[in-house]
């Protein structure tokens, strides 16, 4: 499958690197208004760089587009690409509002497009083990989930970067980091019914937000708490508490490093066991499963109803952080 990467910043280039030896997806084109065709990077990867998105989606030699663009452009680009019959993979979050997400889902459905999404953490071996434990009912009835995904990488970028703009990336680190956690929540326990969120400006100056804490109740009455900070050294933890035990995944570094993850399981007798999981190329695994699904070889594990449920939570978090009130999800 020949694909074009739209948005050739840090993450767009990471995608090209991760897929450089893929037998299923060939990145032939790239689009970015600021990219330099003569760059050694694009020459090395044999990527034809353009500044025109329409040129790419009208190119019959391109089968798919991969969007690594700022969040505010996703809706227009997904809808237009789908209308042109291109398969679409979009970086997270898909949208900043539930209405926008539904428009994109409808456009892809009507065009027969399988929408891929950049939730590569679903392919992390430790989190796959957690999912398997839940499916086998090892923890019994689930009571509560806790998570924290934080780092200080955004303290090192230009203060005018869109990732710090409340209009493009609202609720602090939610759209960059927290959206992965809520994706796990939805995958593990389903849709949410109410959300209460608080954000703050402590290291960053208002209106930029660097702290976010969230309380969520799901439709099955399970609760969850989440913290996301973008001005502290890396911290990663995801815990699920059940009537028969609990399980926790701990990480010591971001995706830039090849450090292993640790899974701790405590059974109903209080006995703890620990496993270590080596890093794998989750980005490539996500893309290649998407490509296989397009070719009818498997089902893509990120379902559209889960994507919609996650954006419902995001939408509610943004509203709650702004109003400081509980938001009910219908």
Secondary structure, 3 states (H helix, E strand, C coil): CEEEEECCCHHHHHHHHHCCCCCCCEEEEEECCCCCCCCHHHHHCCCEEECCHHHHHCCCCCCEEEECCCHHHHHHHHHHHHHCCCEEEECCCCCCCHHHHHHHHHHHHHHCCCEEECCHHHHCHHHHHHHHHHHCCCCCCEEEEEEEEECCHHHHCCCCCHHHCCCCCCCCCHHHHHHHHHHHHHHHHCCEEEEEEEEECCCCCCCCCCEEEEEEEECCCCEEEEEEECCCCCEEEEEEEECCEEEEEEECCCCCCCCCEEEEEECCCCCEEEEEECCCCHHHHHHHHHHHHHCCCCCCCCCHHHHHHHHHHHHHHHHHHHHCCCEECC
